[in-house]
Amino acid sequence: SPQTGPIAQFAPGFDSAGEVAIAELNETHTGNYEFELIVGDSGCDGTTAATAAQTLVDSGVSVIVGAACSGATTAAIAVAAPAGIPMISYASTSPALTTIDDSGYFFRVVPSDAQQAVALIDVASAAGVSKPAVLYMTNDYGSGLGDNFIAGWSGDVCTKQAYDPAEGKYDAAALAQSVTDGGCDSVLLMSYSTDGAAIVEALSSQGFTGDIIGADGVADANFVNDFTDASAVDGLIATKPRPGKDSSAKATFESAFKDAGGAADGAIYTHETYDAIKMAAAAIIAGGDIKGAVAATGVKYDGASGLHTFDGGDVIGTGYEVCQFDGTNFSCPRVWTADGGLASN
């Protein structure tokens, strides 16, 4: 879990979802199993995540749930897979993870960003975008999403700028200046929260009035917490994986999460965190080869985040919510699906 780093503000939601799952498991299996959640800090960083993964391996965990950031997951699976420990990510969306050398030990309950890029293209088209700037991080998540958007966009991209999201490594003002200098009418922002807020504020301070469209790295009510001037977030649109249809699993989770102090409507990847932990537990209970048990658990698994079937470790997902900030109020009034495109939520 990214206890530190550029999306640390989302970690409390992941933590609460994990605590809900563990409490349910221990209540359900009293006398037969006792589940324990051991949290390692990924830092949203490859080196930090690899160290955390080794600590988890050394502590004797059965399954690793995570990481959130794709680069962290890439580094962690290089430690976990040789140790024979499966990983189930609740938030890593890089297309590169589909073909990663994982010996079959990596699974995720979120779809690849190859699909999210298509959703972003439709969102941008619906907004009347004609000359977007594409600002994206140089890590696995940002470059995968940015490259897929650019490859699929049929019109002109007025500028594309890649940057290192690590603190002190990027110049938000210079990135914003590239947008205004290029005469761009909009910005497609593939960022995390801390760097994304800095760039949005820089665009606002330079007088940019075009559309700003982000992806799941900023599609959370807590995004406003990284702003010095929160008014700059007004009007931003962002996509995030859509929770599945109403179900008993979804209702049970959302009720328990709310009781734990969470805001189910505004928190990103909490349904997925809960499902990943519950799936890991189901595989442990099934017994036998743990990798095979995780794969078998992920066959029409009806969870809080949707109905999931692993296909080589990937899932199709249920589309995306299209969210927006009106002032600092966060809501998700539209959805996008592969077969239906954009529609009201």
C-alpha positions as CSV (number, residue, x, y, z in Angstrom):
1,S,0.0,0.0,0.0
2,P,1.3,3.5,-0.9
3,Q,1.7,4.7,2.7
4,T,4.1,7.3,1.4
5,G,4.7,8.9,-2.1
6,P,2.5,10.7,-4.6
7,I,-0.8,8.9,-3.9
8,A,-0.4,8.4,-0.1
9,Q,-3.6,10.4,0.4
10,F,-5.5,7.4,-1.1
11,A,-3.9,4.9,1.3
12,P,-6.3,5.4,4.2
13,G,-9.1,4.3,1.9
14,F,-7.2,1.2,0.9
15,D,-6.4,0.5,4.6
16,S,-10.0,0.8,5.7
17,A,-11.2,-1.4,2.9
18,G,-8.6,-4.0,4.0
19,E,-9.7,-3.8,7.6
20,V,-13.3,-4.4,6.6
21,A,-12.3,-7.5,4.6
22,I,-10.2,-8.9,7.4
23,A,-12.9,-8.3,10.0
24,E,-15.5,-10.1,7.8
25,L,-13.2,-13.0,7.2
26,N,-12.3,-13.5,10.8
27,E,-16.0,-13.3,11.8
28,T,-17.0,-15.8,9.1
29,H,-14.2,-18.3,9.8
30,T,-14.0,-18.1,13.6
31,G,-12.4,-21.3,15.0
32,N,-11.1,-22.4,11.6
33,Y,-8.9,-19.6,10.3
34,E,-7.4,-16.5,11.6
35,F,-6.5,-13.9,8.9
36,E,-3.9,-11.2,9.4
37,L,-3.2,-8.2,7.2
38,I,0.5,-7.2,7.1
39,V,1.0,-3.9,5.4
40,G,4.2,-2.9,3.6
41,D,4.8,0.6,2.2
42,S,5.3,0.5,-1.6
43,G,6.0,4.3,-1.7
44,C,4.6,4.1,-5.3
45,D,8.3,3.4,-6.1
46,G,10.0,0.3,-7.5
47,T,12.9,0.1,-5.1
48,T,10.7,0.7,-2.0
49,A,8.1,-1.8,-3.3
50,A,10.7,-4.5,-3.9
51,T,12.0,-4.1,-0.4
52,A,8.5,-4.2,1.1
53,A,7.7,-7.4,-1.0
54,Q,10.9,-9.1,0.3
55,T,9.8,-8.2,3.9
56,L,6.4,-9.7,3.3
57,V,8.0,-12.8,1.7
58,D,10.3,-13.2,4.7
59,S,7.3,-12.8,7.1
60,G,5.6,-15.8,5.6
61,V,2.6,-14.3,3.9
62,S,0.5,-16.6,1.6
63,V,-0.6,-14.0,-0.9
64,I,0.4,-10.3,-1.5
65,V,-2.4,-7.9,-2.3
66,G,-1.2,-5.0,-4.3
67,A,0.6,-2.9,-5.3
68,A,-1.4,0.1,-6.3
69,C,1.1,1.9,-8.6
70,S,2.1,-0.1,-11.7
71,G,5.8,0.5,-11.3
72,A,5.7,-0.7,-7.7
73,T,3.9,-3.8,-8.8
74,T,6.4,-4.5,-11.6
75,A,9.3,-4.4,-9.1
76,A,7.4,-6.4,-6.4
77,I,6.4,-9.3,-8.6
78,A,10.1,-9.8,-9.5
79,V,10.5,-10.6,-5.8
80,A,7.2,-12.4,-5.1
81,A,7.0,-14.7,-8.2
82,P,10.4,-16.5,-7.6
83,A,9.3,-17.0,-4.0
84,G,6.1,-18.7,-5.2
85,I,3.8,-16.1,-3.8
86,P,0.9,-14.8,-6.0
87,M,0.1,-11.1,-6.2
88,I,-3.4,-9.7,-6.7
89,S,-3.3,-5.9,-7.5
90,Y,-6.3,-3.7,-6.8
91,A,-5.1,-0.7,-8.8
92,S,-2.2,-1.4,-11.2
93,T,-3.4,-0.7,-14.7
94,S,-0.3,-0.5,-17.0
95,P,-0.8,-2.4,-20.3
96,A,2.8,-3.7,-19.8
97,L,1.6,-5.9,-16.9
98,T,-0.4,-8.0,-19.3
99,T,2.7,-9.6,-20.7
100,I,5.1,-9.2,-17.7
101,D,7.4,-12.2,-16.9
102,D,5.6,-13.3,-13.8
103,S,5.5,-17.1,-14.2
104,G,1.7,-16.9,-13.9
105,Y,1.8,-15.4,-10.3
106,F,0.4,-11.9,-11.1
107,F,-3.3,-11.2,-11.1
108,R,-5.3,-7.9,-11.0
109,V,-9.0,-7.0,-10.5
110,V,-8.7,-3.8,-12.7
111,P,-8.6,-3.7,-16.5
112,S,-5.6,-2.6,-18.5
113,D,-5.2,1.0,-19.4
114,A,-5.3,0.0,-23.1
115,Q,-9.1,0.1,-22.4
116,Q,-9.0,3.3,-20.3
117,A,-7.3,5.1,-23.2
118,V,-10.3,4.3,-25.4
119,A,-12.6,5.7,-22.7
120,L,-10.5,8.9,-22.5
121,I,-10.6,9.3,-26.3
122,D,-14.4,9.2,-26.2
123,V,-14.6,11.6,-23.2
124,A,-12.3,14.1,-25.0
125,S,-14.3,13.8,-28.2
126,A,-17.5,14.4,-26.4
127,A,-16.0,17.5,-24.8
128,G,-15.3,18.9,-28.3
129,V,-11.5,18.6,-27.9
130,S,-9.5,19.2,-31.1
131,K,-5.9,20.0,-30.1
132,P,-5.1,18.3,-26.8
133,A,-1.8,18.4,-25.0
134,V,-0.8,15.1,-23.5
135,L,1.1,15.4,-20.2
136,Y,2.2,12.0,-18.9
137,M,4.5,10.5,-16.3
138,T,7.5,8.5,-17.5
139,N,6.6,5.5,-15.3
140,D,4.8,2.4,-16.4
141,Y,1.3,3.8,-15.7
142,G,1.8,7.2,-17.2
143,S,3.6,6.2,-20.4
144,G,1.4,3.2,-21.0
145,L,-1.8,5.3,-20.8
146,G,-0.3,8.3,-22.6
147,D,1.1,6.2,-25.5
148,N,-2.2,4.4,-25.9
149,F,-4.2,7.6,-26.0
150,I,-1.9,9.2,-28.6
151,A,-2.0,6.1,-30.7
152,G,-5.7,6.0,-30.7
153,W,-6.4,9.8,-31.0
154,S,-7.5,10.5,-34.6
155,G,-6.8,14.3,-34.6
156,D,-3.8,16.4,-33.8
157,V,-1.9,16.3,-30.5
158,C,-0.6,19.8,-30.1
159,T,2.2,18.8,-27.7
160,K,3.2,15.8,-25.6
161,Q,5.4,16.1,-22.6
162,A,6.7,13.3,-20.4
163,Y,8.0,14.0,-16.9
164,D,9.3,12.2,-13.9
165,P,6.7,12.5,-11.1
166,A,9.1,12.2,-8.2
167,E,9.2,15.3,-6.0
168,G,11.8,17.8,-7.2
169,K,12.1,16.1,-10.6
170,Y,9.4,18.0,-12.6
171,D,8.6,21.6,-13.3
172,A,4.9,22.1,-13.2
173,A,5.1,25.7,-14.5
174,A,7.2,24.6,-17.5
175,L,4.8,21.8,-18.3
176,A,1.9,24.3,-18.1
177,Q,3.8,26.7,-20.3
178,S,4.2,24.1,-23.0
179,V,0.4,23.9,-23.1
180,T,-0.1,27.6,-23.5
181,D,2.8,28.0,-25.9
182,G,1.4,25.3,-28.1
183,G,-2.0,26.9,-28.4
184,C,-3.7,23.7,-27.0
185,D,-7.4,23.8,-26.4
186,S,-7.2,21.0,-23.7
187,V,-5.0,18.9,-21.6
188,L,-5.0,15.1,-21.1
189,L,-3.2,14.5,-17.8
190,M,-1.8,11.1,-16.9
191,S,-0.6,11.9,-13.4
192,Y,-0.7,10.9,-9.8
193,S,-2.3,13.2,-7.3
194,T,0.6,15.3,-6.0
195,D,2.1,16.1,-9.4
196,G,-1.3,16.4,-11.0
197,A,-2.5,19.0,-8.5
198,A,0.7,21.1,-9.1
199,I,0.2,21.0,-12.8
200,V,-3.5,21.9,-12.7
201,E,-2.7,24.8,-10.4
202,A,0.1,26.0,-12.7
203,L,-2.3,25.8,-15.7
204,S,-4.8,27.9,-13.7
205,S,-2.2,30.5,-12.7
206,Q,-1.1,30.9,-16.3
207,G,-4.7,31.6,-17.4
208,F,-5.4,28.4,-19.2
209,T,-9.2,28.0,-19.6
210,G,-9.4,24.8,-21.7
211,D,-10.6,21.4,-20.7
212,I,-8.5,19.3,-18.3
213,I,-9.2,15.6,-18.5
214,G,-7.4,13.1,-16.2
215,A,-7.4,9.4,-15.5
216,D,-7.8,7.3,-12.4
217,G,-4.7,8.7,-10.7
218,V,-6.8,11.9,-9.9
219,A,-10.3,10.5,-9.9
220,D,-11.0,10.7,-6.2
221,A,-12.6,13.3,-3.9
222,N,-9.3,13.4,-1.9
223,F,-7.5,14.9,-4.9
224,V,-8.4,18.4,-3.6
225,N,-6.3,17.8,-0.6
226,D,-3.1,18.2,-2.6
227,F,-4.0,21.7,-3.8
228,T,-2.8,25.0,-2.3
229,D,-5.7,26.7,-4.1
230,A,-8.5,24.0,-4.3
231,S,-10.6,26.3,-6.6
232,A,-8.2,25.3,-9.5
233,V,-9.7,21.8,-9.6
234,D,-13.1,23.2,-10.8
235,G,-14.2,21.6,-14.1
236,L,-11.6,18.8,-14.1
237,I,-13.0,15.5,-15.6
238,A,-11.4,12.2,-14.8
239,T,-12.1,8.5,-15.5
240,K,-11.8,5.6,-13.1
241,P,-12.8,1.9,-13.3
242,R,-16.5,1.5,-12.7
243,P,-17.8,-0.6,-9.8
244,G,-20.0,-3.5,-10.9
245,K,-23.7,-3.7,-10.8
246,D,-25.6,-3.6,-7.5
247,S,-25.1,-6.9,-5.7
248,S,-25.1,-8.2,-2.2
249,A,-21.3,-8.2,-2.1
250,K,-21.2,-4.5,-3.1
251,A,-24.0,-3.5,-0.7
252,T,-22.3,-5.4,2.2
253,F,-18.9,-3.7,1.5
254,E,-20.3,-0.2,1.1
255,S,-22.3,-0.4,4.3
256,A,-19.3,-1.7,6.3
257,F,-16.9,0.8,4.7
258,K,-19.2,3.6,5.5
259,D,-19.5,2.4,9.1
260,A,-15.7,2.4,9.2
261,G,-15.6,6.1,8.3
262,G,-15.1,5.7,4.6
263,A,-16.8,7.5,1.8
264,A,-17.7,4.8,-0.7
265,D,-18.8,7.2,-3.5
266,G,-15.7,9.3,-3.5
267,A,-12.9,6.8,-2.7
268,I,-10.9,5.2,-5.5
269,Y,-10.1,1.4,-5.7
270,T,-11.6,0.6,-2.3
271,H,-14.1,-2.0,-3.7
272,E,-11.2,-3.6,-5.6
273,T,-9.0,-3.7,-2.5
274,Y,-11.7,-5.4,-0.6
275,D,-12.2,-7.9,-3.4
276,A,-8.5,-8.7,-3.8
277,I,-8.2,-9.5,-0.1
278,K,-11.4,-11.7,-0.1
279,M,-10.2,-13.5,-3.2
280,A,-6.8,-14.1,-1.6
281,A,-8.5,-15.6,1.4
282,A,-10.8,-17.8,-0.7
283,A,-7.7,-19.2,-2.4
284,I,-6.0,-19.9,0.9
285,I,-9.1,-21.7,2.2
286,A,-9.3,-23.8,-1.1
287,G,-5.9,-25.2,-0.3
288,G,-3.5,-26.9,-2.6
289,D,-1.3,-25.0,-5.1
290,I,-1.8,-21.4,-4.2
291,K,-1.2,-20.0,-7.7
292,G,-3.8,-22.4,-9.1
293,A,-6.2,-21.6,-6.3
294,V,-6.0,-17.9,-7.0
295,A,-6.7,-18.6,-10.7
296,A,-9.6,-20.8,-9.9
297,T,-11.1,-18.3,-7.4
298,G,-11.0,-15.7,-10.2
299,V,-13.6,-17.5,-12.3
300,K,-16.9,-15.6,-12.3
301,Y,-16.0,-14.1,-8.9
302,D,-18.9,-11.9,-7.9
303,G,-17.4,-9.2,-5.8
304,A,-18.0,-5.6,-4.6
305,S,-16.2,-4.2,-7.7
306,G,-17.9,-6.5,-10.2
307,L,-18.0,-9.9,-11.7
308,H,-14.4,-11.0,-12.4
309,T,-12.8,-13.8,-14.4
310,F,-9.0,-13.9,-14.8
311,D,-7.8,-14.2,-18.3
312,G,-4.0,-14.7,-18.0
313,G,-4.2,-12.6,-14.8
314,D,-6.2,-9.8,-16.4
315,V,-9.9,-8.9,-16.2
316,I,-12.2,-7.2,-18.6
317,G,-13.8,-4.9,-16.0
318,T,-17.2,-3.2,-16.2
319,G,-16.2,0.1,-17.9
320,Y,-15.4,3.4,-16.3
321,E,-17.1,6.1,-14.3
322,V,-16.6,9.6,-15.8
323,C,-16.2,11.9,-12.8
324,Q,-15.9,15.6,-12.4
325,F,-15.2,18.4,-10.0
326,D,-17.8,21.2,-9.8
327,G,-16.0,23.6,-7.5
328,T,-14.5,21.1,-5.1
329,N,-17.6,18.8,-5.2
330,F,-16.8,15.4,-6.7
331,S,-19.3,13.3,-8.5
332,C,-19.5,10.7,-11.3
333,P,-22.5,11.5,-13.4
334,R,-21.5,9.5,-16.5
335,V,-20.2,6.1,-17.4
336,W,-18.3,4.6,-20.3
337,T,-18.6,1.0,-21.4
338,A,-16.9,-0.8,-24.3
339,D,-20.2,-1.7,-25.9
340,G,-22.3,1.4,-25.1
341,G,-19.8,4.3,-25.0
342,L,-20.7,7.3,-22.9
343,A,-24.0,7.4,-21.0
344,S,-25.6,8.9,-17.9
345,N,-24.8,7.1,-14.7
